[in-house]
Amino acid sequence: MQAVSLQDRIVEADNFVKTFQFSWPMALDIPEEGDPFLKAFAPWPTRFYIMQNGIMQFIANPRDDHMYDLVELREVLERLISAA
């Protein structure tokens, strides 16, 4: 079921963090304000972004089968982590 409020999304994000022991900062869009990130960046259904210090560092562009080039993702993450 799709989370329809910011509070719903906070609950789902907390569950994700606990389930996967996720320790990186996470941003959530705000449905009550019209989902501004969704409107600006069109992430749904299978795109994700990596931001560092408020700057967009990576935009994942899925293939037609909605899969990703994980080699490219790993290279970006390694570069960002080593530069931090």
TAJOQUI-V163384 format. One record per helix or strand of 3 or more residues. SS is the DSSP state (@ for helix, = for strand). FROM is the first residue (numbers start at 0). LEN is the number of residues. Records with the same first field share a line. If there is no record, write none. Layout:
BEGIN
SS->FROM-LEN ; FROM-LEN
END
This chain:
BEGIN
@->5-15 ; 30-3 ; 35-6 ; 69-14
=->48-4 ; 54-5
END
